[in-house]
């Protein structure tokens, strides 16, 4: 008998679109795994999380499926999804989820978001990232998603108070510049900006160019740092930076292992 897999909800990141999941959806389809790709635009995380809840309900009604689902998220998509699961739904646990797999997640808040808003360095950093990660002419002041993913935002404070759910397995996939190649994310010479607790800016090789590991790692989750072999960074190091991780073949293989392997049960 052919094995039946759980539906997979896909939630993209900031200033992105569902098309980032194109290669993953192809692989999911090959395995007979239903994929539900959620799309959103800039708004407050609570509003987007509420829209996400409606989207899940609509997909369940459409498919007639009422069981557990798996969720794959990228970057800001992890923040939004965790807000739904842990803050909005945390007490009732009506949203039944087996795995939440977050790629490059800002679990502790985003150093980059804080950098955008920095009075001294913000404008310079936005100009450097224009076209590479942010739209040209970008102004962060009115961007609720960015404001609310800053480490000390009200949204982040609520997430810290509620914490991870004990009925969900949290898995996080992180990129790292293991070979210290400047071509990994050229804007910062291959390094990733870090916002320290002391309010000082530093850079690190332990990140994906946008999200340092310190933004992602928190108690209760399991973590995989890629590439597994540093030689994979030799030819195309940029495949392991933040914006390309959702389509990275190694990332996709890890996701499929969790969805279809025995540990995914």
Secondary structure, DSSP 4 states (H G I P E B T S, - for coil): -PPPPPPEEEE--TT--GGGGHHHHHHHHHTT--EEEE---SS-HHHHHHHHHHHHHHHHHHHT--S-EEEEEETHHHHHHHIIIIIISTTT--S-EEEEEEES--TT--HHHHHHT-TTTHHHHHHHHBTTTB-TT---TT-HHHHHTSTTSHHHHHHHHH---TTSEEEEEEE--TT--TTSSGGGTT-EEEE-TTS-EEEESSB-SSSBHHHH--TT-EEEEE-SSGGGGTT-GGGGSGGGGGG-HHHHHHHHHHHHSGGG-
